[in-house]
Amino acid sequence: MPVTSDELLDAAVPVLMRDRGASMKEIATAAGVSRTTLIRFFPTRDVLMDALARRAVAEATRALDAAALESDPVREAFAALTQGFVPIAQVWGLVYTDRQVLAAPGMQDAADRIGERIDAFFARGQSEGFFRQDVPAQWISYSFSGLAETATELIREGLMGPKQAPGYLARLLLDGAAAR
């Protein structure tokens, strides 16, 4: 059965989230294809990383749009944001951490827009009394993104179920890790 570029990108994500410097051979092996097949779709690692980053940004933008961060009540938007955290975690894990990816035309601006939307959402939530106000909104935003990346990795490693993750993410962000 022929492989698609999307299937190759799907296979590349966990490899690169584990090892940001993974080779094309490692990515091809994870995808169950030869290096030659991978190179037919993505001639260089740079082309592959660019395709991954652009897809991650597009998926994260769709997740933020679906969460209606700017318009829905904060409680509802936060619930939707935690349900759709995986694409955001991929932007955080693959795009923000790779200077080469951010150097691609338009990528820094696209990644910044995602970050700004999340920051603005948490600032709005603070002004409406949903999120605590004794820390900067950006701190909450970065904490959310970091916890989302951690949850994605725990799911990938089989240490957390994908249905559990949004609730854990929300509870830890809202209540912290202290016993009550």
SULRALIN-V273133 format. One record per residue. RES is the residue in one small letter. SS is DSSP state (helix for helix, strand for strand, loop for the rest). BURIAL is # if it has 24 or more other ideal C-beta (glycine too) atoms within 12 Angstrom, else .. D_FIRST is the distance of its C-alpha to the first C-alpha in Angstrom with 1 decimal. Layout:
BEGIN
RES:SS:BURIAL:D_FIRST + RES:SS:BURIAL:D_FIRST
END
This chain:
BEGIN
m:loop:.:0.0 + p:loop:.:3.8 + v:loop:.:6.5 + t:loop:.:9.7 + s:helix:.:13.2 + d:helix:.:14.2 + e:helix:.:11.9 + l:helix:#:13.4 + l:helix:#:16.8 + d:helix:#:16.5 + a:helix:#:16.0 + a:helix:#:18.8 + v:helix:#:21.3 + p:helix:#:22.3 + v:helix:#:22.4 + l:helix:#:24.7 + m:helix:#:26.7 + r:helix:.:27.5 + d:loop:.:28.1 + r:loop:#:28.8 + g:loop:.:28.9 + a:loop:#:25.6 + s:loop:.:24.3 + m:helix:#:21.1 + k:helix:.:20.4 + e:helix:.:20.9 + i:helix:#:18.7 + a:helix:#:15.8 + t:helix:.:16.5 + a:helix:#:16.5 + a:helix:#:13.1 + g:loop:.:11.7 + v:loop:#:11.2 + s:loop:.:13.9 + r:helix:.:16.8 + t:helix:.:16.2 + t:helix:#:12.8 + l:helix:#:14.8 + i:helix:.:17.7 + r:helix:.:15.9 + f:helix:#:15.6 + f:loop:#:18.8 + p:loop:.:21.1 + t:loop:.:23.6 + r:helix:#:24.1 + d:helix:.:26.4 + v:helix:#:23.9 + l:helix:#:21.5 + m:helix:#:24.6 + d:helix:#:25.7 + a:helix:#:22.5 + l:helix:#:22.6 + a:helix:#:26.3 + r:helix:#:26.1 + r:helix:#:23.5 + a:helix:#:25.7 + v:helix:#:28.8 + a:helix:#:27.3 + e:helix:#:26.2 + a:helix:#:29.6 + t:helix:#:31.4 + r:helix:.:29.8 + a:helix:#:30.7 + l:helix:#:34.2 + d:helix:.:34.5 + a:helix:.:33.4 + a:helix:#:36.0 + a:loop:.:38.7 + l:loop:#:40.4 + e:loop:.:43.0 + s:loop:.:44.0 + d:loop:.:43.4 + p:loop:.:45.9 + v:helix:#:45.2 + r:helix:.:44.6 + e:helix:.:41.9 + a:helix:#:40.3 + f:helix:#:40.4 + a:helix:#:38.6 + a:helix:#:35.9 + l:helix:#:35.7 + t:helix:#:35.2 + q:helix:#:32.6 + g:loop:#:30.6 + f:helix:#:31.3 + v:helix:#:27.8 + p:helix:#:27.3 + i:helix:#:30.9 + a:helix:#:30.5 + q:helix:#:27.6 + v:helix:#:29.9 + w:helix:#:32.6 + g:helix:#:30.7 + l:helix:#:28.7 + v:helix:#:30.7 + y:loop:#:34.3 + t:loop:#:34.2 + d:loop:#:32.8 + r:helix:.:35.5 + q:helix:.:33.2 + v:helix:#:31.0 + l:helix:#:34.2 + a:loop:.:35.5 + a:loop:#:32.8 + p:loop:.:34.5 + g:loop:.:35.0 + m:helix:#:33.3 + q:helix:.:36.6 + d:helix:.:37.9 + a:helix:#:34.8 + a:helix:#:34.9 + d:helix:.:38.6 + r:helix:.:38.4 + i:helix:#:36.2 + g:helix:#:38.7 + e:helix:.:41.6 + r:helix:#:40.4 + i:helix:#:40.0 + d:helix:#:43.4 + a:helix:.:45.0 + f:helix:#:43.7 + f:helix:#:45.2 + a:helix:#:48.4 + r:helix:#:48.6 + g:helix:#:48.1 + q:helix:#:50.9 + s:helix:.:53.2 + e:loop:.:52.6 + g:loop:.:53.4 + f:loop:#:50.0 + f:loop:#:49.3 + r:loop:.:52.0 + q:loop:.:54.0 + d:loop:.:55.2 + v:loop:.:52.2 + p:loop:.:50.7 + a:helix:#:47.9 + q:helix:.:45.9 + w:helix:.:46.3 + i:helix:#:44.8 + s:helix:#:42.0 + y:helix:.:41.1 + s:helix:#:41.5 + f:helix:#:39.0 + s:helix:#:36.4 + g:helix:#:37.0 + l:helix:#:36.8 + a:helix:#:33.6 + e:helix:#:32.1 + t:helix:#:33.5 + a:helix:#:32.2 + t:helix:#:28.6 + e:helix:#:28.9 + l:helix:.:30.5 + i:helix:#:27.7 + r:helix:#:25.1 + e:loop:.:27.3 + g:loop:.:27.6 + l:loop:.:31.3 + m:loop:.:31.4 + g:loop:.:29.6 + p:helix:.:28.1 + k:helix:.:30.6 + q:helix:.:33.5 + a:helix:#:33.0 + p:helix:#:34.3 + g:helix:.:37.5 + y:helix:#:38.1 + l:helix:#:37.6 + a:helix:#:40.1 + r:helix:.:42.6 + l:helix:#:42.6 + l:helix:#:43.0 + l:helix:#:45.7 + d:helix:.:47.6 + g:loop:.:46.9 + a:loop:.:46.7 + a:loop:.:50.3 + a:loop:.:51.2 + r:loop:.:53.1
END
